[in-house]
Amino acid sequence: NNNNNNNNNNNNNHRPRPEEYCFYGVEGNPAFTRKLRGLELVLMSGGSISSIIGDNTPRELRGTAAVLPNHYRPHSASSAFPQGGSSTSTPRALRHIHFFTETVVASSQDNGHPTNLYLDSVSEDHVGSSLLESHKYALMGGKKMVQVRGVTLTTLLNRVLRGFGANDNGAATTSTGRDGRGGGGGSGGHLILKIDIEGGEYSVLKEALESKLLCEYAARRGNRVDLAVEFHKWVIEDKKQKEEFAKLERRFYRELSTCGVHLTKMDINWH
């Protein structure tokens, strides 16, 4: 019994280090696909971010057919599970990193289907692409769009969280039940979600509330969920839609805080 108590105390006192975290990013705009794949490759092979910024992109990363190191096997969008691998840096900056490119987190009706993404051709960095045709940059750019893969937040988290074991001591530690909804006995996990998707956050968070996955994960003993969101009702030109989004925003604060999710509203200039 004493040994068990000591083990439990050690687990409870464990403070996750940056290299214990796994990172998953989602980006719909095809303009960023090549650079994000290069970033993933460099970080997973133990390199540095600076090596692929601007004109310093390594020659082998300038095309889409870069050769991967033997110890790295990339994910596909249908199997997002953490995988092991050695690294040339010790410790590696992150335990694992993967970008879902040409993919957007969307509403339940778009889950698994081609989804319209209205491209930002107005701002300097093209970071205002949106699922909403009422977004001001979509309107200013003539509603130019591409079709990308849609996936709900619940589906994405099911894929990601399934890969972690209950006694892993890692930063995103959890296990899943037979229903695939993270209902296993895992605890002690830390899930950090940052959502900045130009108005798409309203349908995304509404779906997540209805599926109850975030609340169920947060309610399990020892787990923590930090959710940082930039709300974009200010860029929506449709007045009726803007009023609807204001109501949803209040609902998110009320219901998520009640179930234990730590919701932080990001300022427009957070980056």
N, C-alpha and C positions, 0 to 999 in steps of 0.2 A: 504493500500500500504506500509506503514511504517513497519507493521508487516511482510509482505512478504519479504521486502528488508532485514530486520534483520535476518529472517530465512535463506535467501539465503547467507547472509554474514557468518552466523554461519556454514553453510554447506561447504562454500568455505574455511573457516579457519580451518576446522576440519582436524587434523593430525592423521591418523590411528595409532592405537597402535598394538603391536604384537598380542595380544589376539583377535583382530578383523579379522585377516587373516585366511583363510582356506587353508589347504595344501593338495595337491594331488600328490602322487608319483607313478611312473610306473617302475616296475622291472620284467624283463623276466626270469632271472635265477631261476629255482625252488629251488636251494640250499638256497635262502634267504627267501622263502615264510613264513616259520614258525616264524622266528625272526621278520619279518616285521608285520605279523599279531599280534604278541605279543606286539610289539611297539605301533601299532595302538590302541590296547585294553587298554594298560596301560595309554597312553596319553589321550584317550577319557574318561577314568574313573578318571582322575585327578592325575595320578601317575607321576613318573619321569623316564627319559630315563635311568638313571644309574641303575634302578632296574632290567633291563633286559639285561644288557651288560655282556658278558663273562659268568663266572660260577655263577653269581648272578641271573640268570633267575628264577623267581618265579616258584614253582612247578606246579601251575595251568596253566602256559603258555608253559610248555615243550611239550605238545601234540598239535595236531591240533584241538582238541575238547574242547577248553577252554570255561568255562561258562561265558557268557557276563553279565555285570550288567544290571539291569532292565531298566535303563535310556538310554542305548545305543543300537541302532539298526544299524548293519553294512550295507554298500552298497553292491550291486552286480555290476559287470562291466557294466551292461546294464542300471543302474539307479543311476548315480552319482549326487545326490542332497544333499545339506547341510541339516542336521537335528539338532534339538535342543537337549539339554540334560544338566543336572546339572553336577557339578564337585566338587571334594573334595578340589581342589585348587582354590584360588581366587586371581587374575584372572587365568583362565586356560591358559596354554602356547599358545594354538592356539584355535581359534573358532571351528575348525573342522579339522580332519585329516583322510585321507583314502589312502591306497596303492592298486593299481591295480597290483596284483601279477600274475606271469606267463603270462604277457602281455607285448607287445612291441609297441612303437609308430613307425609306418611303412609307406610305400608308399601307394598311393591310390589303387593300384592293390591288396594289401594285406589286405585292410580294411575289417574286419569281417571274415577273413579266417585264418586257421592255417598257421603259418609263421615259417620258419626255423631260429633258433637261434644257432649260432655256439659258443659252450661253451669254456670258458677260463679255461683250465686245467693246465696252465703253471705258471701264476703269483701266488704269495703267497696268495693274498686275492681273487683271481678268479673274478676280476672286469673288465676283458677285453673281456667279451662275446660280440659278434657282429652279426649283420644281414649279414655281408659281409664275404664270404668265403675267400676273398683275404686279410683279416686282418691277421697280422703276427702271432697272438696268435692262430687263427683258424688253420693256416697252421702248426704251431709247435705242436699243439695238435691233429693233424690227422683229422681235420674237424669233430670232434665229435659234434653232434647237437641234439637238442630237438625241438619239435613243440610246439609253444605257440600261444596265441591269438594276432592277429595284429589289430591295430586301428590307424587311421590317427590322426594327431594333431587337425585337424578341427573337427572331430567327438568327440574327447575327450573334447575339449573346449566347444563345443555345449552342451554337457551333464553337464559340470561343471558350466558354466556361466548361464545356464537357471535357476539355483536355487536361484539367488540373485535378490532382489527387487531394484527398481530404487531409492527409497528414504531411503535406509537402513543405510546410513552413514558408511557402513563397508568398509573394505579395498579392497574387490573384488567386489564392488557394480556394478551391471548392470542389465538390463532386456532384454528379447529377443523379437523379432518380430514374426509374424506368420510363417515366413519361417524358424524359428529355428536357425538363423545364428547370433543371438546377435544384431538384428536390431531394438530393442525397444528404448524407450526414456531414458534409464538409463544413468547416467553420474557419474563422480567422483570416478570411480573404479581404482584400481591399480592391474594390472596383471603382475606377475613376473614369467618368464619361465627360468629354468636352464636346458640346454640340454648337456648331456655328455654321448653319446650313441655309442662311438667307431666306427665312420664312417657312422652310420645310419642317422646322422643329415642332410646329403645332400639331400636324397630323402624326408625326413620329412619336411624340410624347403621349398623345391621346391613345395611340395603339398600345404603347407600353403600359399605360395605366390600365387599360382594359384587359391585357394579358396577365397583369399582376406580377410579372417576372421580377421587376426591380424591387417591388415591395416584399416579395417572398424572399429574395436574396438578402435584402437588408434586415429582415426580421429574424434571420437565423443567427443564433448566438455567435458573437465574435466577428461577424461580417460588417463591413462598412461600405456604403455607397456614397461617393461624392459626385454630384452632377452639376457641371458648370455649363450654363446655357446663355448664348446671346440671343435675345428675342428681337425679331425684326419687323414688328408691326409698323414701324416708322417708315419702312421702304415700300409698303404696300399702297398702291394707288386706289384700290377699290375700298370705298368707305365702309360698306356693309361688312366686307371681309375683315377689315381692320377692327370693327366693333366685336365681331365674333372672336377674333384672336385675343382681344383684351379679356374677354370672359374666360377663355381657355387658360390664359396665363394665370389668372386668379385661382382657377381650379387646380392647376398644377402645383402651385405653392401650398394650397390647403391640403390636398390629398397626399402628395409626396412627403411633406413634412410630418404628416400624421403617421405614416407607415415607417418612418425612420430614414428616409433618403435625405441626404444633406444637399439641398438645392441652392446654388449660388448664381445670381444674375450677373453676367459679365457685361462690363461697360463696352460701349461701341469702340473705344480705342484700346481695348485690352491687349492687343498685339503690338 
